[in-house]
Amino acid sequence: MKQLTFILPFLLFVSCSSDTVDMTVFEQSFATKYEAEKVSVTYNHETTETDGRTTEDRTFMLCEIVNSISFNSSFENQLELYDKAKKLADELAENATPNSDFDYSEIQVNVIRKKGIWIVRNEKMKTFNFNAQ
């Protein structure tokens, strides 16, 4: 019984602790604007091979926006969510610092909604791809 009284508060503390995330000033500005818990912007290169031949070669900027009040309000409305993701992608393309080592052709926006705590945590993600302009 003594072990149980120690374990329960510990589990409650661990499950309620928030994920601390370091964001750049650029990411923080988007997180503030869209009232998001976290915004992450990375540059990615993916290659898919089948039978030794390249079947897909993608270079893209990936933006993940987590628990945004602005995006979560329209999470179930696909058209409205698409419009908001398109606006975010356009802003990223306009404001991103050019990376001379990375020439991306797409912008992928992942809208992530997380609910609940620890074991009963529910996470949904919707992905939108846009051509870089």
N, C-alpha and C positions, 0 to 999 in steps of 0.2 A: 504494500500500500504506500509506503514511503517513496518507493521508486516512482510510482504513478503520480504522486503529488509533485515530484520534481520534473518528470517528463512532460506533463501537460502544460505547465507554464512555459517551459522551454520551447515546445512545439508551437505554442501560441505566439511567442516572441519571434521565432524564426519565420513563421508563416505571415506575420504582419509586417515584417521588416520590408522596407522598399528597396528596389534595385537602384543603387546609385550609379549614375551614368554621367561620364564626362562628355560634354558636347562642345564643339567649337563655337566661336562667336557667331559664325554663319548659321550653324544648326540651331543655336539658341535663339537667334532672331526669328527663325521660322517657327520654332516651338512656342515662342511668345505670341507671335501673330495668330497662329492657329490654335492656341490654347491646348497644346499637346504636352503629354507627359515626357515624350522623347521624340526627337527627330534625328535620323542618322542618314548621312549622305556619303556614299562611297562610289568609286569607279570600279567596274567589273569587266572581266573578259571571260566568256564561256565558250568552250569548244566542245562539240559533240562529235564523236566518231562512231561509225558503224562499219564493221569489217575492215578496219584500218584506214577508212576514208573519212575525211571531214564532211559531215552532213550539215552542220550548223556552226557558224562562227559569229558570235555577238560581242560587241563592245557597247556598254551602256552605263549610264549614271543611275544608281539605285538610290531611291529615297524611301525610307521607312518612317512612317508617322504613326506613333503609338498613342492611343487613348486621347485623340484630339476631340475636344468638345464640338468644334466646328464640323468635323467629319462624322463623328458618332451620331449627331442629330439627324443625318440623312443616310445612315449606314444601310438601311433596308431599301432605300429608293435608288436604284442603280443609275438612272439618268442624272439625278442631282449629284450623286457621289462622283460620277464620271466628270461632270462639269467642274466640281471642286478639285479633283485630281488633275484635270487639264490645266486649270488656273495655276495650281502649285507647280506643275511641270514647266509651264511658261515662265513663271517667276524664277525657277531654278536655272533655266537656260539663260535668262537675262542677267542674273546676279552671280552665277557661279564663276569662280576664278578659273580662267583657262588653265588646264593642265597640259603643258606642252608634250608630256610623255604619253598622253592618253587622249586619243581622238574618238569620242563616243558617237554612235549613230542613233541611239535610243535613250529615252528616259523612262525608267520603270518606277512607278509609284506603288508601294505596298501600304495600304491602309489597314492598320491592325487595331482591333478592339479587344481589350482584355477585361474580363469581369470575374469577380469572386476572389477567393484567397486559397492558397496552398493547394490541397487536393481537389477542391471543387472549383478550381480556376478554369474558366472557359475562354478560349482565344479564337477569334475569327479573323481571317485576312482576306482582303480583296486586292487583286493586282490589276494595274492598268499600265499599258505600254503605249508610248507616244514616240513619234519620230523627232529627233533633235533638229532644231531649225538653225 
